[in-house]
Amino acid sequence: MMNYNQDFEINKIAFNNNGLNSIQSQYFVSENWPVVYILNNNGVSQAYVGETIDTNSRIFTHLQTPSKSHLQEAHLISSRKFNKSVTLDIESNLIKYLHADGKYKLLNGNLGLVNHSYYQRDEFYWAMFKNIWNGLISNGIAQHSLEHISNSDLFKYSPYKTLSADQRKNLMLIIDALLSENKKSVLVEGGAGTGKTILAIFLFKLMLTSDEDFNYREFGEDEKEFIDKVKQLKIKFPNPKMGLVIAMGSFRKTIKKVFRNISGLNSNLVIGPSDLEYESYDILFVDESHRLRKRVNLGPYFKIYDRVCNALKLDKLNTSELAWTQLRSNKVLYFYDAKQSIKPSDVDAFDFEQLKKAPNSINVKLHSQFRVKGGNGFVDFVNNLLDNNFKNKEFKYNDTNYDLQLFDNFSDFVNELREKNVKHQLSRFIAGYAWPWVSQNDPDAYDIEIENIKLKWNSTAIDYINSDIDAQEVGCIHTTQGYDLNYAGIIFGPEIIYNPVSNEIEIIKENYRDRNGTATIRDNAILKDYIVNIYKTIMLRGILGCYIYVCDGNLRNYFRKHIYLFKEIKNPIIEIAQPRNIKLIPFENSVPLYSLKVAAGEFKFNDNIPEKNFILVPEGVKITKEHFACKIYGNSMNKIVQDGQIALFKWYDGGSRNGLMVIAEYYDHQDLDNGSCYTFKEYYSQKAISEESWHHEKIILKPKSFDTSYQDIIIDSNSINEKRFSVKGIFDRVIEL
């Protein structure tokens, strides 16, 4: 047993009946205290993570399970400060980090990992988890620090992720399409950082995981429909032949490494488009599908492209790798972003639009931003900046969650980015392709010289992100697309300028050095679209921040209007990037908004409410057609809801209400706060119970206010019997401050 600062203990026992018998007298077993446990076998480098409030029964069950009976040790983590929320959170974190640590392949399924807030999660329990992790390193269960793991590809692209509400909703739609006999193609659209690759790998792992290893907790009792669909999926595809297609060689190699370390997967499942020459599949996942190619500017790849077309009996001049995927698989999932198409060889957006319109296709969209800490606000800012589309011409980005800075001194730019690399790792320079790659043939030569500082392009085209650990080189779109960084140092090269006369961003074609990116382009507007897409894509690589240096003076001056300079004092008022116009979809992302300031009458719950009367619900909040919102007036409930806040309710349809916050209608009472017969209070009732029946003696509506002058509302049995009182809705949460 190891004890750490009295906060928790790690008990190691043999994973057998003798080991189980040895802990029967310990408090966490005898008192059914919440416990997190790790079962492992060092010989085969496999482990399983779980949590329970009944250690004795759970360990005994695992001993009887064939898939776990070969495990040899159990490490039991206990603490008197544990509760169910804590152990669920620690279990999820252990699964995520132990998988990415790489010492063991986990036997866990990847469905049902939790991610929820609870009391002192960040203030206390994250520190405890870090100490637990250090204890596991001491015990030989883990080997890398949490900081190291967080920056690893195995962690970033792990299938052991907690899906957002947005991702879960789209996962349901994807599963529906896979189950349908009438659907072949699914287009999953989302911008950079919306979690397309994560969702692809998550579903890939789910499809190849034994049903007994699934954890359905995250989806709750009210989401049995999802659980049933997953089970149907396993029945329909008990052993599917699948492939993950990635066109970009560097990113493909990275994901191969990830798959090599996931139990049930292997690197051969990650393929390039040309591998479709040899085999057909039940299901293909095509990540970064905007980078599939057509027969334009392919260089040495022309020969391979033509060979595959011949093997598939396709006209090489009138087809593309998109057609290859359609021909070689019964079902195809495309993870796609038209704005990340960056060169003429990429399949035309028109082809994807045609595919979307096909009757055997469905289209789903991811909206939430998971990469950059600036969220969708920063994504919108980047689009507005590079499209020169600010409605407020004086808008300047300032978000305490994201470090965006513009540099007018190249030395400061280089030094600051390298300092961030020392502190956070994974900080890299990325530039537009505006300098020839001289060092490719002359290792002693430098490619880029700015203000007497010389730099080289990436010395390797494969896995540059993990090779340039000291941030000495400069990557480009081809070596960084698809990757996450902590900080991105973006160099806007001399191929992109700002025209102060026309107030437009322009492209200097002769300064753009990607021969395959320009050879067939006659229209400068098309080239501009590609180059702007490149800069948008690389600006969204940095999780924590983005540092920018601009070669063109006019473009730098334009950027200065909207980005604070390095060391410039920022406005203390936090400005928020222009919000996206989100379409309100009734009862999917919005609910009807009612006012309590009505003289009389009833709420009208129906499906014909004008859309203008709906209000957006925060992402992740589950709603149905029984939900509605009300603006709360007054202070009688200000311990729960402040005056003027909007709260979400669910229409009451039966069941106990005691102790719940409710909206009630009482014709004999006018609410002091809102002047109507509706009131928002805490509900209690006193009942008279006989052998034959029961009835309410009285109902008490209690204020929850810091102002003690508010009194209980007492509703007598006469008002109840005459139906002059009724509960309309049950409080869910505040949805707007």
N, C-alpha and C positions, 0 to 999 in steps of 0.2 A: 504494500500500500504506500502511495506517495501522497503527502499532504502539502498543499500550496497556500501559504498565508491564511490558513484556516477557512478559506472560501470554498474550496472543493477538494475532493479526493479522487485519485485514480487507482482503482483496485484491479490488479491483474490476476486472473484465475485461469486454470485449464478449462478449455471448452469441452467439458464432459460432465458426467453425473457427479464425479468426485469434486470437481471445481464448483459445481452448483451447490452441493451440500455444504461446502466450506464457508459459504456466505449467508447461510440461513439466519444467523443470529444478528446480522448487521442491520442497522436501523432502516436503511433504504429498501431492504428486502422485507423485513418484518412489518414495517409501517406503510408499505406500498408507496414509497416516496418516488417522485419523478426521477428517472435515471436516463442518461445517454450511454450507449454502449457501442463498442467496436469489436467485431469478430474478425480474426485474421489468420492467415496461414502464410508464414514466411517462405515456405518451400516453393509454393506456386504463386506467391506475390498477389494474393487475392484478399479482399476484405469486404465486410458488410457493416453498414452503420445503421443504428436504429435508436428509438427512444421508447420508454414504457413507464407505466406506473405500477406494473406487476412484473418485476424482474424475474421472479421464480417461474411463472407460467411462460413468459416470453422466451427465456433462454431454453426452457424445456422444449417448447415448440420448435425452436430452431434446431435443436439436437435431433429432432425427428424428421427434419426436412432434408431430403436427399441433396438438394443443391447447396446446402450449407454444412452438411455433416462432416465434410473433410476439413473444415476450419479447425484450428488448434487452440487458439487463445481467445480470451474475452477480456477486454479492458472496460471496466465499469466506472463511469464518471458520475459522481454524486455530489450534492451540496444541499445544505439546509436552506439555501437561498434560491433553490430551484422551484419553479412552478411549471405548469404545463406549457404556457407560452414560451418560457425560457428554454425548456428542453426541445421543443419543436424548432425553435430558432437555432439552437446550437447544433441539433441534428442536421438541419439544412446546411449550415455553414461548414460542418465537418465533411459532409458529402461533397460540397463544392470544392473545398480546399484539399481534401485528401485525394480526390480524383486528380486535381491539377498538380499536386505534389509529385505524383508519378511513381511513388514507391510501390503502391498497390493498384491493381485494377479492381474497381468496385463492382460488386455483384448487384448493387441497388439498381432498380429501375429509375427513370428520370422524371416520372410523373408524380406530381403532388408535393413538390418542395414548397415550403411556406416562406412567406416574406411579409410579416405584419408588424405593426408597431405595438409596443406594450410599455408599461411603466419602467422607466430607467433603462430601457434597451441600450440607448447610446451612452448615457451617463455612467452606467455601471457594468452592464452585462457584456458590452463589446470588449471592455478591458479584461473582464473575466475570461472571455473566449480567447483572447490573446495569451493569457496566462495558461489556459488549458492547452493551447497549441504548443506552447513552450514545454509544457509537461509531456506532451506526446512525443516531442522531439527527444526529450530526456529518456523516454521509454522505448525509443527506437521505432515508434509507429510512424512518425513524420520525419522529414529530413530537410525541408527548405523553410525559410522564413515566410511569413504571410506577405511581406512586402515583395519578396522575389516572386512568389506565386502570382500575386495580383498583376504583375507585368508580363506573365508568361502567356504564350499563345494557347497552351493547354487550358488555362483558366478562362481566357477571353472567348474562346470558341468551344467551351465545354457544353455538352448536352445537359449538364446538371444545372439548369437555370430555372429561376422562378419566372414564369411567364406573366406578362402584364395582362390586364383585362383586354386590351386591344389585341394582343397576340392570341389569347385564349379564344376570343370571339372568332378570329380568323382561322384558328386551328379547327374549330368546329366546322366552318364552311369548307375547309380543305378536306376534312374527313368525310363530309357529306359527298363531295365530288368523287373521292376515292371509292366510296360505297356505291355510287350511282353507276348504273350500266350505261347511262347516256352521256357521261362526261369523260372526256379524255384529257383536256388541258386545264391547268389552273395557273393563272397569272397572279403572282403575289407582288404587288407594286408597293414601293416605299422608297423614300429618299435615303441619302447616306446617313447611317447611324440609326435607322429605325428597327434594326434587329432582324433583317432578312436572313443573314447567314445563321444566326442563332436559332431562328425558327426552323430553318431547313435541317440543321444538325439535330435539333431537339426531336423533330418528327422522324428523322432517319433512325435515331436511337430507339425511339418509342416503337417503331415498326419491328425492330429486331430484338426487343426485350421480352422475356418470358412474362406472362400475365401475373404470375405469382410474385414477381418482384416489383409490381406497380404499387404506388402509394397514392390513393385517391383522395387523401385528406384535403388537399388544397381546394378541391372543387365542391366540397360540402355535400350535405344530405340533399339539398335542394337542386343539385346539378347531376342527378342520376342519369339524365338524358345523355350527358357527355360520357359518363362512365360506360353506359350501354353502347354508345357508338364506338368507343375504343375497343370494347369486347367484340363487337360486330366486325371491326376492322381486323382484329386478330384471327377471327374465324375465316373471313374472306381471303386474307393473305397470311396463312400460317407460316410460310417460309418464302417470302417474296424475293425475287432476284431484283436487286436495286443497284443503282449507281448514282454517285454525286458527280455531275459534270461541271468542271471549272475550266474555262478557256485560258485564263492567265496562268502561265507556267509557274511563276514565283508563288502566287497565292495557292495554287494547286499543291505544290510541294509542302507548304506550311500545313494545309489541312490534312494531307497524307500523314504528317507527323502526329497530328491530333488524333486521327482515327486509329493510329497504331497503338495508342495508349488508352483506348476506350474498350472496355469489356464487351464482347459481342461484335465489335467492328474490326476492320483491318484496313490497311492503306490501299489495298487493291480495289476497294469499293470507291475510291476517289479516282476519277478518270478524266482524260482530256477528250474533246470532241472526236478526235481521230480514232480513238479506241472503239467508237461505234461501228467501225468497219467490220469488226469481228463478231460482235454479239448483240443479241436483242435482250430486252429487259421487261419486267412487269411494271416497274415504276422507275422513272428517272427524275432526279432532282437536278435542276440546272441553276446553279448559283451564279450571280453576276451575269445573268443571261444577256444583258445589254452588250456584253463583250463577245458574244458569238460572232463569227465572221462570215462575210461573203467574199467572192473572188475578186478582191480589189487590194492592190498594194500589199501582197502577202509575202514578198521576198522569198526566202528559202522554203517557206511553207506551201508555196504554189504546188510543188510536186506531190506533197502528202495530200493536200486538198483534192487535187485531181484524181489521185489514186482511190480515195474514199468515195468520191462521186461515182467513179467507174464501178467500184464494188457494189454500191447501192443502186446502180443503174439510174443515176440522176444526171441531168444535163448540167455540167459544171458551170456553164455561163448563166444559167437561170435558176440557180438554187442557192442554198446557204446551209450553214451548220444548224440553223433552226429547223430546216427540213429534215436533216439527219436525225435529230432527236424525235421528231414526230414519227418518222419511219421505223425507228428502232425500239419504241416502247409503247406499251398499252396505255399507260398513264404517264403524263409529264407535268411536273411542277416547275414553273419558271419564276425565279426571284429576280425582279426587274426594276430598273430605274432609268427611264429614258434620258434623264439629265446627266447620267454618268457615261453616256456614249461619247467617245473622245477622239475617234479617228474614222476615216472613210471606209476602212475594212469592217467596221461594226455593222451588224445587220440593221437594215433600215427600220426606223420606228414605225413606218407604214406597215411593214410585215407583222409586227407585233399587234398593231391596231386591227389588222385583218383577222389575226388569230383570236383576239378578244371578242370579235363580232361573231365568230363561228358558233353555231348552236350547241356544239359539244364542248364549249369552253365556259369557264366562270372566271370572274375577276374579283380579287379581294385587295384591300388596301391597308397598309400599316401607316399609322400617323405619329405615334409617340417617338420622341427622340431619346435614344438610350446612350449614345456615345458622348456627345459634348455636354458638359455641365450647364452650358447656356441654354440647353433645350431647344424647343422649336423657335423660341424668340431669336436665338443666334442664327438658326437656319434661315429664317425669314430675313434677318439682317444681311446675311451673305448674298441672298438672292437680290434683295433691293440694291445693295451696294454695286454688284457687278452687272445688274440690269439697269443701273442708274434710274431707279424707280421709286425714290423716296417721295412720299407725299409731303412730308415735312422736311424741307431742304436744310433745316438747321439741326436735324436729329443727329445726336452723337451717342454711340453705343456706350452704355455704362451699366454693367451688371456685376454685382459683388460675387456671383457664383462662377464667373468666367473671366479669365485673364487675357484680354485682347489688347495688344499694344502695337503702335506703328513706330518705326524707327527711321530717323533721318541720318543716322550715323551707322555705317555698316559694321564697324568694330564693336559698337555697343550691342548691335543685333547678334553678332556671332558670340560675344562673351556671355550675354544674358541667356541665350539658348543653351550654351554649354553648361552654364551654372545650373540651369533647370535639369539638365541631363544628369549632373552629379547628384542633385537632390532627389529627383523623381525617377531617373532612368527613362528610357524610351522617349527621348526628345530628339528629333531629327530635322535636318534641313531638307526642304523640298523646293524645287524650282520649276518654272516653265522651261520647256525644251528650247532655250534661246542661245545655247552655246554648243559648239561641236564637241563630240566626245573624243578628244585627242588622246586622253590617257588610256583609252581602250587598247591602242596599239603601242603606246609609249608610256609605261608605268611611271616614268620620272616626270612626265609633263603634267601641267595643271590645265584645267579646262575653263575655270571661271575666275576672273579677276575683277574685283570691285573695290575701289578706294585702296588700292595697293595690297589688298588681302587676296590670297590665292587659295582656291579650293578645287577639289576634284569631284567629278561625277562618281556615283557609286561604282566601286571596283568589282562588285558582283551583281549580276542581274537577278540572281535567285536568293531570296531571303535576306535582302539588303537590310531590312528593318532590324533584324536580330544580329547582323554581322557588324554593323558600324556602331559598336557599343560606346565609343567615345565621341560620337557626333563629329567626326572629322571630314565626312564626305557629304555629298548632296544627292538626294534621290530625286526621282521624277515620278510622273503619274504611273508609269509602267511598273515601278518597283514599290509603290505605296498604296495603290488602289486596293481596297478591301481590308486594309490593316488599321489597327487602332494605335495611336500614340498618346503619350501624356501631354507633350507639347509639340506643336508643329511650327517650325520656322519657315515661313513661306517667302520665297524670293520671286517677286514679279519681274520678269526679265524684260529686255528691250523690245520684245515682239508685241507687247501690249502697252498702249499709250492712251492718253486722254487728250482730246481735241477741245481746247477751251473756247473755240469759236462756235463749234456745233454742239458743245457740251455732251459729247458722246465718247464712249470708249471705242478705240479703233485698234486694228491689228496691222502690224508691219510684216507682211508675208515673208520677205527676204530675211528677216531676223528669226524666223521659226525654223529650227534645225531638224525637225523630225521628217525625214524624207518620205516615209510611208504615211505621214499625216498630211502631206501637201500635194503629192505627185499627181493626183487626179482631180484636184479641186480647182475650178476656174472661177468660182464665185466667192469673193472675199467674205460675204455674209455667212456662208456655210462654214468657212474656216474660223470666223469669229465665234460662231456657236460652239464649235469643238473646243477652241481654246478657252472660252469663258467657262464651259462645262468642266474643263480640266482644273481651272483655278477654284471653282466652286467645290469640286470634289476634294482637292487637297486641303482647302481651308477647313474642311469638316473632319480632318483626321485627328485633331488634338482633343483629348478628353478634358484636360484642365485649362488649356489655353492655346492661343494662336498669336505668334509674333510675326510681324510683316515688315519686309523691306521692299521698296519699290524703286526700280531703276529710273523710270521716266519721271522727271520732275513735275510735270503737269498732272500725271496720274497720282503722284504722291500728294500734291496739293488738294486734289479732289478727295482722296482718302482722309486727309487731315480734317476735312469738314465733318466727318462722321466717325473717326476713330481717334482716341486720345493718343498723343505722342508719349513715348517712353519718358517717365518721370514728370509728365505734365500733371498738374493738380487737377483732379477731377471734380466735377460738380458734386457736392455732397448729396444732392437729391438723386436717388437711384432712378434712372430712366429705364423704361422697359421697351424692348424692341416692338415694333408695330405688330399687333396681334394678327393671327391668321383669321380669315373669314371662314368660320366653321359652319357648315350647313347643319341646321337643326333637323334631326330625324326624330319625329315624335316617338317617345317611349323606347327609343334605342339609345340616344344620347341626350334627350331632353324630356321634360315633363311639363304639364300645364301649370301655370302660375295663377293662383287665386289671391284675392284680397280678403282679409278678415274684416275690413271696414265696409261691411254691407249691412243694411238695416234688418233684413230678414231673408227668409228663403233658404234653399238648400243648395249644396254643391251639386253641380250637374256633371256627373262622371259619364262621359261618352267618347266616342271616337271621332267626333266631328268638331273638335275644338280648333279654331283658327291657329295656324302655325305661329303667328305673331304673338300669341299668348303663351308660348312655350319658353322655357328657360333651360340653358345648358346645364347639365349635371357633370360634376368633376369626373375625370377619367377614373375608372376602377370601381365606381359605385354601381352596383347592380340594380336595375330598375325593371318594372313591369308596367302594364297598363293600369295597375291599381295604385301607382304612385302619383303624387302631386306635390306642389310646393306652395307655401304661403309666406307672405311677408309678415313678420311678427312686430307688433307695435307695443310700446310700453316696457315696463321694468318688472312686471310681476313674476317673470321667469328668468331674470337676468343672470342667475347662476348657471343657466343652461344656454339660453339664447338672448343675445343683446338686442336692445331696441333697434329696429330697422333691418335686422338680419333676415335672410331668407332661409327657411327650413324645409327639409324634405319629409313628407309623411306618406304613409301607406293607408289606403282606405281600410277601415276596420270591418272585418267580415266574420267576427266571432272569436271566442276564446277569452281567457282571463286577461283583465286589464290592470289588475292591482300592481301598483308601483310603476306603471308606465306613464310616459308623458303623452297626453292626448289633446286633440282638438275636439271639443264637445259643443253641442248646440243645446241651449237651455232657454226656452221661451220666456220664463219668469224672471230672467236676470239679464241685465245689460252690463257687459264687461266694462270696467272702469278705464281700461287702457284703450280699447278700440271702439267703444260706443255701440257695439252690436251684440247680438245674442250668441255669438261664438266666443269661446274662450279657450285658451291654451293653458293647461294646468297638469299637475300630477294627480293620477286617479287612485282613489281607494274606495272600497265598499265594505259595508257591514251587512252580513247576511243572517237571516233567521232560518234555521234548519230544523225540519221535523223529520219523522221517519218517512213520510210520504213525499215531501217536496222541500223546496227552499224558496226564499224571496229576499230581495234587497230591503233592508230596513232603512238604510240611507246610503247615499253616495257622497263622498267628500272630495272636492277638487282643491288641491293644496297648491299655493304659490311656492315657488322656489326663488326667493328674491333676497338680495342684500338689504332691501328696504323692509323693515319689520312691520310697516303699517298695513301691508297687504294681508287680508284675512282669508281663512278657508271659506269656500262656498259649500254650503250644506244643502243637499237635495233630498227632500223627504220622500217617503214612499208614495204619497199621493201623486206628486209630479212624475215619479217613475212609472206608476201604474197608468197614468193618463197619457203616457208617452210624450210628455212635454220636455223630455231630456233624451238625448242620444249622443253616443260617441261617433264621430265622423272619421277620425284618422289617428293613427299611431305614429308618434314622432320617430324619425329615423336618424337624422343628423342635420347640422347646419351645412348648407351648401354654398353660401355666399356671405362674405364679411361685409 
